[in-house]
Amino acid sequence: MPEKSYPMTAEGKEKLQAELKNLKLVKRPEVIERIKVARSFGDLSENSEYDAAKDEQSHLEDRIAQVEEMLKYAQVVDAESVDPNVVSVGKTITYTEVGTDDPETYTIVGSDESDPLNGKISNDSPIAQALLGKKKGETVSITTPGGKFDVVINEVKA
């Protein structure tokens, strides 16, 4: 089975490393303490605090495993090492939809860094998938769940 890679910016990798450290050194001990306190309440079969703490522990351990895997297979993309006119992860792209005059600007980031409301779209999104590898000046057709539209890439910045 081929290994999964997780493209991300250096900033995204740093954030994941900080999250992992917080999960292991802060959150995990807090949950363990809650389990210990809940156990002291007695009968575990009817102890909702214990059940809630165990559920939280399960979610926490799942997230720790997920972040560890992402870091293990992280592919940090150096946007400046790619042709300056080519769209890639880590670059900020400004495009205009054909037939409009309103430019839109997005930075393409790894999926865990995605924050569309702040202009960061996942490399797995339909818009990014259509733009990746294209060059400044190209017209690109983008198909999203909301429909199909064409855009002209105005600017590509690292």
C-alpha positions as CSV (number, residue, x, y, z in Angstrom):
1,M,0.0,0.0,0.0
2,P,1.5,3.4,-1.0
3,E,2.2,5.8,1.8
4,K,-0.1,8.8,2.0
5,S,1.6,12.2,1.8
6,Y,0.3,15.3,3.4
7,P,1.3,18.4,1.5
8,M,1.6,21.4,3.8
9,T,3.3,24.7,4.4
10,A,6.2,25.0,6.9
11,E,3.8,27.1,9.0
12,G,1.2,24.4,8.9
13,K,3.7,21.8,10.0
14,E,4.7,24.0,12.9
15,K,1.1,24.4,14.0
16,L,0.6,20.6,13.9
17,Q,3.7,20.1,16.0
18,A,2.5,22.6,18.5
19,E,-1.0,21.0,18.6
20,L,0.6,17.5,19.1
21,K,2.7,18.8,22.0
22,N,-0.4,20.4,23.6
23,L,-2.5,17.3,23.2
24,K,0.2,15.1,24.8
25,L,1.5,17.3,27.5
26,V,-1.7,19.3,28.5
27,K,-4.9,17.7,27.3
28,R,-4.0,14.0,27.9
29,P,-3.0,14.6,31.6
30,E,-6.2,16.6,32.1
31,V,-8.4,13.7,30.7
32,I,-6.5,11.1,32.8
33,E,-7.2,13.2,35.9
34,R,-10.9,13.5,35.0
35,I,-11.1,9.7,34.6
36,K,-9.3,9.2,37.9
37,V,-11.8,11.6,39.7
38,A,-14.8,10.0,38.0
39,R,-13.7,6.5,39.1
40,S,-13.7,7.8,42.7
41,F,-17.4,8.4,42.4
42,G,-18.0,4.6,42.6
43,D,-20.1,2.3,40.4
44,L,-18.8,2.8,36.9
45,S,-21.9,1.2,35.2
46,E,-24.0,4.3,36.1
47,N,-21.3,6.9,36.1
48,S,-21.9,9.4,33.3
49,E,-18.8,11.5,34.3
50,Y,-16.6,8.4,33.7
51,D,-18.3,7.6,30.4
52,A,-17.9,11.2,29.2
53,A,-14.2,11.2,30.3
54,K,-13.5,7.9,28.5
55,D,-15.2,9.2,25.3
56,E,-13.1,12.4,25.5
57,Q,-10.0,10.2,25.9
58,S,-10.9,8.2,22.9
59,H,-11.4,11.3,20.7
60,L,-8.1,12.8,22.0
61,E,-6.2,9.6,21.3
62,D,-7.7,9.5,17.8
63,R,-6.6,13.1,17.1
64,I,-3.1,12.4,18.5
65,A,-2.8,9.4,16.1
66,Q,-4.1,11.5,13.2
67,V,-1.6,14.4,13.9
68,E,1.3,11.9,14.3
69,E,0.5,10.3,11.0
70,M,0.2,13.7,9.2
71,L,3.6,14.7,10.7
72,K,5.2,11.4,9.8
73,Y,4.2,11.7,6.2
74,A,4.3,15.5,6.0
75,Q,5.5,16.9,2.6
76,V,6.5,20.5,3.3
77,V,6.2,22.4,0.2
78,D,8.6,25.3,-0.5
79,A,6.5,27.5,-2.7
80,E,9.6,29.6,-3.6
81,S,11.3,26.6,-5.2
82,V,8.6,26.2,-7.8
83,D,8.4,28.3,-10.9
84,P,7.1,31.7,-9.7
85,N,4.3,31.7,-12.3
86,V,3.0,28.2,-11.6
87,V,0.2,27.6,-9.0
88,S,1.3,25.2,-6.2
89,V,0.7,24.6,-2.5
90,G,1.8,27.5,-0.4
91,K,1.2,30.1,-3.1
92,T,-1.4,32.9,-3.1
93,I,-3.4,33.1,-6.3
94,T,-5.6,35.9,-7.5
95,Y,-8.1,35.1,-10.3
96,T,-11.1,36.7,-11.9
97,E,-14.1,34.7,-13.0
98,V,-14.7,35.2,-16.8
99,G,-17.5,37.8,-17.3
100,T,-16.9,39.6,-13.9
101,D,-14.5,42.2,-12.7
102,D,-14.2,41.0,-9.1
103,P,-10.9,39.3,-8.4
104,E,-10.7,36.6,-5.7
105,T,-7.6,35.7,-3.8
106,Y,-6.8,32.5,-2.1
107,T,-3.7,30.8,-0.6
108,I,-3.5,27.1,-1.4
109,V,-2.6,25.1,1.8
110,G,-2.6,21.5,3.0
111,S,-6.0,20.2,4.0
112,D,-5.5,20.5,7.7
113,E,-4.6,24.2,7.3
114,S,-7.7,25.1,5.3
115,D,-9.6,28.1,6.5
116,P,-11.8,29.4,3.5
117,L,-13.2,32.3,5.5
118,N,-9.7,33.6,5.8
119,G,-8.7,32.9,2.2
120,K,-6.9,29.6,2.8
121,I,-8.3,26.7,0.6
122,S,-7.3,23.1,0.8
123,N,-5.2,21.6,-1.9
124,D,-7.9,18.9,-2.1
125,S,-10.7,21.4,-2.9
126,P,-12.2,21.5,-6.4
127,I,-10.9,25.1,-7.0
128,A,-7.3,24.2,-5.9
129,Q,-7.3,21.0,-7.8
130,A,-8.3,22.8,-11.0
131,L,-5.6,25.6,-10.4
132,L,-2.6,23.5,-9.3
133,G,0.1,23.4,-12.0
134,K,-1.5,26.1,-14.1
135,K,0.3,29.4,-14.9
136,K,-0.4,33.1,-14.6
137,G,-2.5,34.3,-17.5
138,E,-4.2,30.9,-18.2
139,T,-7.9,30.4,-18.3
140,V,-9.0,27.5,-16.2
141,S,-12.4,25.7,-16.0
142,I,-13.4,24.9,-12.4
143,T,-16.1,22.4,-11.5
144,T,-17.5,22.6,-8.0
145,P,-20.7,21.2,-6.5
146,G,-22.3,24.6,-7.2
147,G,-21.5,24.4,-10.9
148,K,-18.8,25.0,-13.5
149,F,-17.1,28.3,-14.2
150,D,-14.0,29.7,-16.0
151,V,-11.4,31.9,-14.4
152,V,-8.3,33.8,-15.5
153,I,-5.3,33.6,-13.2
154,N,-4.2,37.2,-12.7
155,E,-1.4,36.7,-10.2
156,V,0.6,33.9,-8.5
157,K,2.7,34.9,-5.4
158,A,4.9,32.7,-3.2
